[in-house]
Amino acid sequence: MRRADRWASGIFLLVFVAGCGTLGPKTISRDRTVYDDHIAESWKKQMLLNIVKLRYADLPTFLDVSSIIAQYGIEQQVNADVAFGWPVEPGSNGAGAGGYYRYSDKPTITYTPLSGQKFTRNLLTPIPPMGIVAMVQSGWPVDLIFSICVKSINGQMNYSSRDTGKKHEQFLSLITLWRELQDENVVDFRTERTEEKESLIFLIMPDGLSPENRAKLESARDILGLKSDNNKYTVVFGKLPSNSAEIALLTRSMMEILIEMSFLVEAPEEHIRKKFVKEWEISGLQETPLMRIRSGKERPAEAFVAIPYHGYWFWIDDGDLPTKRNFTLLMIFLSLTETDQKAGAGPLISI
């Protein structure tokens, strides 16, 4: 009889302890990290897949996660009974316990396809110069940002995979000079308000310049055709400046950037031979490519992001830090095109 009592008490205690915990607070530390990690991972895969698709002249598609609702439920029931016989006879006493425990997890995820006006706004609208300058102000290398996002500066054309025959040495020389001056804290971008309008100002700080930096500054002015007796230049959107005190930035759209990056996908020889994709060799200003996307039959063991497409795997090596950095920049640039959303807007997660 004591063995039966212990058995019944053990079941009752197990079911009771299992049902005593509360789900609400405990899910925050777990779910917040897990959902965030999976959203970020899916975003990377979607971006890489669309770059590969463009390499194959395929249609890129974007699907946003607009909301996540995670519903949890716990149901439990416990029952116990004890029976005693009188007078005491063998087998007349007994104890029993029973119950059940049920746990449910029902996530509801809402996806929103990128189409219509939103597709046009996010992918076909040029990145605003203010967003590009903000990246430079935050410490990103000016030559890297401009080589990815800018088509031309005061008519000096950037390198393009579709225009390999054009000359781009002046653009390369300019962003190289700016990078060197940026490292020396000689140039800076500022925002000033004039007549209740926000205007973007390219500010040059010539005080205390070394002869070497002053020569670099004059070279940059000559390339852009700027006044040498001025130290402030207004940055505007456009291909050509209206006067010698303007710096005209013709920026790329997100679609243009993705197309440029797609030429850096290393297509399999089989696909080139079958004319699935056009063969392209890195040359000119792209001797050191901004991105390197590899391909192979087998899934890579260590990859920053990897996706299957057309019977092959395409990936970015986890040890390729420059490519990882530039790939992350692409996702930041995509968010810069969201001009009508509040800062920090993202998927709504309800638990």
PyMOL commands that set and color helices and strands:
alter all, ss='L'
color gray80, all
select helices_A, chain A and resi 2-20+24-55+116-124+129-137+142-149+169-183+211-224+254-262+269-273+284-287+321-336
alter helices_A, ss='H'
color red, helices_A
select strands_A, chain A and resi 63-83+94-113+150-153+156-157+187-194+197-204+232-237+246-251+294-296+303-309+312-317+348-350
alter strands_A, ss='S'
color yellow, strands_A
deselect
rebuild
show_as cartoon
